[in-house]
Amino acid sequence: MRIRISKLKISPIQSAVLLSIAVTSSAFAQQSSSEITIIAEPPLRISGFDGVPQLALPISVGTINANTLQDIGAQRITDALRLDASVSDSYNLPAYWDKLSVRGYALDNRYNFRREGLPISAETIIPMDNKDRIELLKGTSGIQSGTSAPGGLVNYVVKRAPTQAEKTIRDVTMSYGPGDNRLMAADLGGRFGDNADFGYRFNVAYEDLNPYIRNTQGHRNLMALAMDWRIDANSRLEWEFEQSHHEQIGVNFYSLLGPGTNALPPVVDGTRNITRQPTSQPGVFDGLTGSIRLRHQLENGWLWSTQYGTQHLRADDRLVYASGCETGPSDRFCANGNFRIYDYRSDNERRNSEAIQTDLRGQLSVAGLEHNLKFSLMRHRKLDRMPASHEDNLLGTTNITLGGLTTPTTPNNRIFPNTEISDYNTELAVNDQVRLTQKTTAWLGLRHSQLNRHSVQTDQSGALQDSRGISTPWVALSHQINQRYTLYASYGQGIEVEATPNFNNYTNAGQPLPALRSTQREIGIKSQHKRTIWQATWFDITRPATADAGAACAYNSAANTCTRQIDGQNHHQGLELSTHTKLRQWDFGGSVMWLDAQRENATVQANLNGQHPINVPKYILRGMTEYRYASVPGLRSSLRVSHEATRNVTENGDIVLPAWTTFEGATHYDTKVNNVPSSWTLAIQNLANKHYWRESPHQYGQYFLYPGAPRTLRATVVFHL
């Protein structure tokens, strides 16, 4: 068999793919075929109730498994979670870390992400090649996290060794597109030892990055290993790590036109990088992440588990970006499309995170009621260590029609100190699942968090200290109407902490604000019958808002003229519907979210009361249909649709981003080539080549606009050796 891919360069790590196949195939080919018995369904670690089936949980949890991730060619979490109607983009730059919004609330990359159930920082680019599934817990997350934004929690679950001794994994993937990207990867797994006591899963990947956006070249690689040891019938040890590198030229947003015009610019070609300069440097993101977990089965069905996780991130944060008009306001471009170009560079940023958690769970019978209890203790440390300063230099001015190049000028050497953060959390949690009757269950949770946070600028100014203890309760009631339907209702709280910036224009500079305690009420019904699964959920989330009160609250305003305070709340309520069904050769699936979100009870920013928040669609629709051809075994075709409704670009809604709809078509063919099983995929995104504005975040004092991707093609083949 001869396989040719034009212009494909073989790097050292690509060579390691082929070498690893040969080594592992020969080393483990003759191992014992004895059976290994484990739990068939992996636990939903993000739920707080490990081992409970997803359909029985009184919360809304979405999962995207490895097969779906492979079908859609997901290379980052935004690719995966766009299948869920509750998720949308929130300042999502290519070549930068993912930022998501769930139920209209932007997730906090510092506190809303988990890996193997332990907290991590998502202020980096996280690879997907070694991920087995993505879990999304929607809504207030106090049941699982001491502090986090109320939209929900995301959990990455890594690929593990196969559970059966005779099962081996030898997958080699080659992919081309979208754009001129070239990927080569291997996924290897199996068991070995006298009784197949040891298991392994090895992933390696390399990709040359040259996407559809011009002048954004780069590359990335990944190496990951997961292993387990069945110590005896009652004990199991698991450990894993991944090392990743991502290096790529960044891409910047567009902005509104103004003053005077105050309008959207004409929809432009999404392949342009309007800020690329000859001096542009790639952003670099390195990560070394791993965990180890020991599980021990105790007497009377109790299970004890202890897990430790660590993450070491390094970044060269570099971006040439557009910001403001040279003769007008800094929050948008000039009316004629002119804008200023800045060069931001902050090299050698380091973010380290460690977490250790131990939990004990089992059953007790008290007063004739059956209790499924879980006690958990976690200690988490997060340290951000920054370089002494970063540069943010003005390069010049250009226009959106000129391709972004500026006349070379001498940088004005704007140098600013960075901020270092030390964050220590200790969390104690208890969850109880109480069987009230054969069909009715009460779910109780309480988490107490002891927080200790300190930040200081690298010039030793602006020190902030915040120490406090916070408790977050959660309660739910579920009732199984019959074997097909489960009805539930829940109430929970979440916490965020915030402090006033330590600038002299604030009257309360450096002081912690009262805890921002969000609340969520949720009612849902779930159903599973034969080949159909569906769920309907109503939710109501409130979250305190903050504002600056004073005559002049600009950054350079006079001393003691401004006060940061809580000012009303953000209130989001909505309805989510999701379904998946199989009818002979057809698969149908989809989800929709309708969202009523607005600011309430504000006095400082009273003009925002009743306004829909910026960059939050009023409803989102995702749909999928797939057909399997009976006449050609292994052949299937799919069509996916994404629709996002209008959203506000400005606070008062005088400028609105139009709704947009895109389609993605794909054909998958499972066959054999020279007696080797293989899976082939040809996918086309944005079939109609629609030109549209994808999102409109407001960040760093700027109104941003980002164009959607044009029509692109992706071709992938996976050989199952």
N, C-alpha and C positions, 0 to 999 in steps of 0.2 A: 504494500500500500504506500503510495506516495502522496504526501500532502504539501501543497505549496501555498504560502501566503506572501504576496509581494511586499518587499521593503521591510519585512519583519526582522528586526535586529535581535540577536541572541545575546542577552546580558548574562553575567555570572549567576544571578539569581534564577534566570530562566533555565540555565543549564542545570541548576540544582533541582529543578522540577523533574527533569528526566532522570537524573542520577538517583533521586529519592525513590522514584518508581522502581528502578532496578534493585536498589538495596533492600527496600522493605518487602518487595515481592519475594526475593530469594530468602530473606531472613525469617519470614513468617509463613511461608507456603506450606510447611509440614506440621503446623500446630494442631493440637487436639481439637476435635469437633464437639466436645462436650457442651451441654446446654448451660447457660447462665440465666438464672431466674431473677427478674427485677420487676418493679412496678411498670405496667405497660404504658400508662399515661404519665408523661413528665409533669411535675407540679408547676402551677402558675406562681412563680416566686414573687411576682409583684403584687399579688392579691392580699397577702398577709394570712391566707388560709391555705397552706400548702397541701396539695393532694386533692382538694375539693374540685370536682368537675366544673368547668367554666359555666355551663348552663345552670348549675345549682347555686352559683354565687349571687348575692344580692347587690351586685355592683356591675357597672358596664366596663367590660374588659374586651379589647380587641387583640387578636394575635395574627401575625403573618408568618407562615411557616417557610421552610427552606425551599420547598417546591415552587411556591409563589414568587419568592425572591429570585429564584433562578429564571422563572418564566419572564419576569419583567426586567431582568438584567439590572437589579438594584445595586448601585455602587455607593449609595449613601442613604441615610434614613429618610430623607425627603422623598426619594424614589418610592420607598416602601409605603410610607404612611399617607401618601396621596391617594391610596386606595380607600381610605376611610373618610367619610364625609365630615367628621368632626374636626379634621385637621386641615390647616391651611398654612401658607408661608408667612413668616414674620421676619423681614429683613434677611432674606436668604440669598446670600451672594455665592455665585460659583467660586471655586477655589478657596473657600473659607468655610468655617464650621457652620453646621446646620442650626437654624433658628426656626422654631415651629410655634404655631398657635393652636390650642385645643379648646373647643367650645368658646372661642373668642378671646381667650387669655393667652398671652405669650408665655411660653415656658422659660424658666430660668436655667440657663446652661450650667450654672454652678450647683443647683440643688434639685432639679427635676429629672435627673437621669440616673439610671442604675445599670450595673453590669453584674450578671449572676446574682441579682438581688441586693448588691452592696452599692453604696453611693459612689459615683465618679464625677469628674468634671467633663462636660461636653464642650469645653472651650478648646477643641481640637477637631481634626477631621478623623472620624472613626471609620475604619474599613469594615466592609460587609462580607468579605470572602469567607471568613471563618465563623459567621453567625448562623445559628440554626433557626432562630426565630426572633421576632420582635414582639414584645408585649406592651400594650398601652392601657394603663388604668386611667379612665376618664373621670374628671371631676376632682373635687377637693381631696387632697392626698394625705391628710393628717393621719390616717390609719397606717400609712406606710412610711411617712417621712416627718421628721420633726419640723422642718421648715422647707417650704417650697411654694411656688405659684399655684393657684387653684385649678389651672386647666387640667392637670393630670400628670402622671409619671410614665416615663419610657424605660423599659428594661431590655438590655441586650442579653440574649442567651447564646453561649458559644456552642459550636459543634463538639460532640463527645464521641467516644469510642462506641462501636456497635455493641449491642447487648448480647448477641449470640456468638458463640465461638466460631461457628462456620461462616459467619458473615464477614466479608472483607469489602473495603471501599477502595477503588482505584480509579478515580475520576480525573481526567485531564480536560481542561477547558481552554478553548481559544475563541476570542471574540474580536469583532471589528465594528467600530462606530460606538455612539453616534459622532459624526465628524470623522476624524482620522485617528481615533483612539485604537490602540492595539493591546489586547490583554492576553496573557498566558498564565494559567493557574493549575495547580494540582491539589486534590483532596484525597488523602490516603488514611485508611483506618482499618483496624483489625484487633485481634486478641492473641495473646501468646502466654507461655508458661505451661507448667505440667498440667494444670487444670484450667487453663485459659483464665488465670486469675488477673492478668494484666491486660489493660486495653490502651490503645493509643489512637489519636486523631491528629494528623499533621496536615497543615494548609500552608501553601506558599503561592505567592502571586506577584506578577510584575506587569505594569501597564505604562506604555508610552502615551502621554496625554497630549492630544492636539484636537480639542473639541471643535464643535461648530462655530464657537466664538473665535474670531481671528485674533492672532497675537496673544494667545494664552497657553503656550506650550508648557509642558512639564512632564513629570513622571512620578510614579508611586510604586511602593512595594510593601509586601507583608510576609512575615513568617510567624506561624503560630503552631503550638503543640499543646494538646490536651491528653492527659493520661489518668488512669484509675487503677486501683489495686483493691481487689476483693480480699481483705485480710483474713476474714473468716466469715461464717454464716451471718454474723451480727454486725460486722464492721466493714466500712468502705472508706477509702481515702482517694480523693480526687484532687488533681492539681493541673493548672494550665497557665500559659502565658502567650502574649502576642507582642511582636515588635513591628512597628509600622513607620513608614516615611512617606511624606507627601510634599512635593515641591512643584509650584506652579505660579505663573503670572496671574495676578488678581484681576477682577472685573468690577467696575463701579456702576452705580445706578445713574439714570437720568434724573431730571427734576422738573417741577412746574416752570412755566414761562411767566415772567412778570418783571417788575410791577406794571400795572396798567392792564396787561393782557390777562394775567391770572388764569391761565388755561393749560390744558394738557398739550404738550407738543404733538405734532403728527406722529402716528404710530410708525416706528422706524424699524429698520432691519435688525433683528435680534442677533445677527452674527457679528456686529461691530463692537469693538472695545474702544470706546471714545476717549479714554484717558491714557492709553498706552503711549509711553515715551521711550526714546532710545535709552534713557537711564533707568527704566523700570527694572526692579529686581523681584524675583519670585518670592512669595511667601513660603516658609518652610515649617512643617509640622511633624515632629517626631514623637512617638509614644512607645512606652514600654509598660505593659499592663499585665497583671497576673493575679491568680487567686489559688487558695488551697482550702479544701473542705474535708472535714472528718465527720462521718455519720456513724452512730453506734446505737444499735437496737437494744433497749433495756428490757427489763422484765415487765410483764403486764401490758405489753404493747406500747410502752413509752419510747420515744425516739429523742436522742440527744444529738445535736449538730453544732459544730463550731467551724466558723469560716473566717479567713483572713484575706483581704484584698489590698493591693497596692497599685498605684498608678504614678508614673513619672513622665511628665510632658515637657517638651522643649519646643519653643516657637520663635521664628524670626518673622514678626508680624510686619509685613510690608505691603503697602498699597498706594498706588498713584490714583487719586480720587478727585472728583469734581465737587465743588462746593460754592454756591452763591454766585452773585453777579458783582462785577468789579465796580459798578456805579450805583448799586442799589442794595436791596436786602440780601442777607446771607443765607436765607432759608430756601432760595429758588434761583433758577437761571435768569438771565436778562430776557427781556421781551423778544429780542432778535436771536436768541439761542446762544449768546455768549455765556461763558462760565469760567471761573478760576480753577486752576489745577494745582493741587497740593501733593507733596510726596511725604507719606508717613512711613517712618521706620523705627521699630522697637525690637532690637535683636537680643537673642538669648533670654527670652522670657521663660521662666520655669514655674511649673505648677505641679506640686506633689500632693498626693492624697493617699491616706491609709485608713482602713476600716477593719475592725474585728468585731464579730458578732457571734454570740452563743445563744442557742434557744433550746427549749425543752417543750415537747408536746406529747399529749396523750389523752386518755379518756378517764373520767371519773363519774361516779353516780352519786348525786347529792339530792336528798329529799325526793327520791324517785325520778329525778330528771337526769338525762345523760348529757354530760358536758364534754366537749372537745376543746381542750385548753392548749394555749401556746404562750409561753413566757419567753421574752426576748430581751437581751441586753446588748447594746452596741456602743462602741466608742469610735468616733470618726475625727480624723485630723486632716485639715487642708491648709497647705502653705503655698502662697504665691510669692515667689521671689523674682523681682524684676530687675532689669538693668538700671543703672543710675539715672538715665534719662532717655527720652525718645525725641526724635526730630519730626517736625511737621512743617515742611518748607513750602512756601509759595513758589511755584515754577513759572507761572505766567497765566495768560488768558487765551482761550480758543473758542470755537463754535461747534455746535453739534453736527453741522454739515461739513466740517473740515477734517473729519477723521481723528480729531483729538490732538494732533501734533502741535506743539507750541514753538515759538521762536526761542531758542536757548537763552536763558537768563541766568544770572548769578543767584543761587538760592539765598534766601534771607536768613538762614540759620536760626530758625525758631526752635529752641530747645526747652523741653519741659521735664520736670521730675515725674517719675512713675510712682505708683502706689503699691506697697507690699501689704499682704493680708495674712493674718494667722487666725485660723478658725478651728475651734475645738467644740465638738458636740458629744454629749453622753445621753443616750436614749434608752429608756426602760418602757417596754410595752407588754400588754397582756391582751390576748384575744380569746373569746369564749363563744363557742357555737353550742347553743342550748336547744335540745330537741324537746319542744313543749308538747307536741302530739306527733303522731306518725307522719303528718303532712305539714306541720307548722314548726318553724325553727326561728329562734331569736339569735341575733348575732351582735356581740358586744365587743367594743375595743376601746382601750385607753392607752395613750402614749404620753409619757412625760419626757421633756427634752431640757437638758441643762446646757445653755449656750454660753460660750465665752469667745468673743470676737474682738480682734484688735487690728487696726490698720494705721499705717503711717506712710507719708510720702518719703521717697528716697533721700530727700534733703532734710529729713527729720522734722518736717512741719506737718500740720494737719493731722495730728494723732487722734484716733477715735477708739473708744473702749466701750463694749457693750456686753454685760453679763446679766443673764436672767434665766429663770426657770419657767417653762411653759408646758401646759397640758392640753391635749387635743382629744376629745371623745369622738366616738363613732358608734352608731346603733342602727340596726336594721331588723326587719321582720320579713320572712319569706313564707309563702304558703303554696304548696303543690296542689293545684286545683284537681288535676288528674295526672295520668302518666305523660300527658302531652304539654301541659301548661304550668308555669310557675309564675306567681305574682309576688312582687316585693316592693318594699318602701324603705328608705334609708335617710339618715340625717348624720352629717359629719362636719367637722371643722378643720381648717388648716391655718397655718401661721406663716407670716413673713415678718422679718424685722428690718427696719430702716433707720438710718440716722441722718441728721441734718449735715450737709457738707460743712467742712470746717473752714469757711470763708468769712472774712470779717464783716461782710455785708449782712450776715445773718445775726439776728438777736439771740438765737439758740444754736449757734455754731457748735458742731461736734456733739450735740446731745442726741441720745437715742429717742426716737419717737415711740409712742405706745404701740404695742404689738398690733400688726395688721391682721386681724382675725377674720378669715373668710368662712362662710358657711354654705353648705350645699344640702338641698332637699332633692330627693330623686324617687320617682315611682316608675316601675318597669314591669313588663311582662315578657317572658321568654317561652319559646315553644320549639320542640323538636319532635318531628313525626316522620317516620320512614326516611324520605330523602329530602325533607324540607326543614330548615332552621330559620327562625325569624325572631326579632326582638323589637319592642317599642319602648322608648324611654322618654320620660319628661323630667327635666332638671331645672333647678332654680338656684343660682349661685350669686351671692353678694360678696363684695370685696371692698374694704375701705380704700379711698383715694386720697392722695396728698396734693397739696398745692402750696405755692409761695404767696404769702400775703404781705403787701407793703406797697408804698408809692413807687418804688423803683427796685426791681428784683433782678436786674441784669447782673452778669458776672462781675462787672467792674463798677457797680453802683456804690454809693457811699456807705460807710460803716453803719451797722445797726439800723438798716432801713427795711429789712426783710425778715419774715418769720416763716419757717417751714412748719406746716400743720396738716392734720387730717381734715379733709374737706369733702364731706359726702361719701358716696360709694358708687362703685360700678356694679350694675345689676344685669346679669345675663340669665335669661330663661329661654328654654327651647325644647324642641321635640326631635328625637332621633329615631329613625326607622332603618332596619337592616334586615336582609334576607338572603338566603342561598338555597337553591333547589336544583335537583337533578331530574330530568325527564328523558329517559332513554338515552339518546346520544347528545342531548342538550344539557348544558349547565347555565344557570342564570344566577346572578348575584348583583347586589347593589346596596347602597345606603344613601340616606338623605338626612340633612340636618337643617331645620328651620330655627333661626336665632333672633330673638328680640333682645338687643343689648343697648343699654343707655346709661348715662350719668344721672345720678339722683342726689337731691338734698345738698348740693354744693352751694356755699355762700360766697367764697372767694372767687370761684369761677362759675358764678350763677348762670352765665350765658351758655354753659355747656349742658345744663340740665335738660334732659329729654333728647340729647343728641346721641346718635349712633357713633361708636368709637371708630377711629381711623383704621383702615386696612382690615376691617372685619366684614366679610360677606354676610348678607342677610340670610342667605341659604346656600347650601352646597349639595350637589348631586354627583354621586359616583355610580357607575353601572358597568356590568360585564356580562357578555354572553359568549359561550364557547360551544362548538359543534365538533363531535368526534365522528369521523367518516367510517361507517361500517364496511364499506367496500375496500378501504385501504387501512388495515390495522396499524395503529400507532400514529395516524395523521389526525391532527385537530387544528382548528382555526378559531381565533378569538377576536372580539371587538370590545374595546373599553372606551367609555365616555366619561369626561369630567366637565362639570359645569359649575361655575362660581358666579353668584349674583353680583349686583352692583355693590360697591363699597365706597365709603367716604374717603376722600383724599385730604380734606381739610377738616378742622375741628367743627365748624358750623355747617358742613355738608354743602357748601356752595359749589364745590367741585367734586364730581363723582366719577369713579372709575367704571367704565361700562362692563356689563356682564360678558363672560366669554365661555366658549364651549370648544373642547378639543376631542379628537378621536384618535385612538391607537389601535392598529390592526397587527395581528401576529399569526404566524403559522408555525406549528411545532410538529416535528416528525421523529418518532422513535423507531429506529431501524437497526440493521446490522451492516457493517462495512467490513468485508473480509472476515466475517464471523465475530466481529467485535461489536457489542451493543453500543449504540450512540444516540444522542438526542440533538436534533438540529432545530434552530430557531431563526426565523426571519421576521423582524418586527419593524414597523414604520410608525413613528410618533408624529402627532399633528398631521394626520392624513390630508386634511384640506389646506395645509400650509397657511393657517390663519395667522394674521399679524395682530397682536393684541398686547395690552399692558397686563402683566401677570399679577403684580402686587404694588402697594403704595404705602410703605411704612413711613413713619415720621420718627427719625432718630438723629441724635446729635444736633438738634436745632435745624434740621433740613427736611424738606418734603422730597421723598425719593419715589422714583418710578422705575420698574424693571420690566423690560419686554419679555414676552414668552418665547420659547424656543421655536424655531422654524421646523419645517418637515425634515426629519432625520431618519436614518436607516441604521439598524443594528443587526448583525449576523453573528450567530454563536453556534459552536458545536462542542458537545461534551462527549468524550469517549469514556465508556465504562469498561476499563480493562480487567 
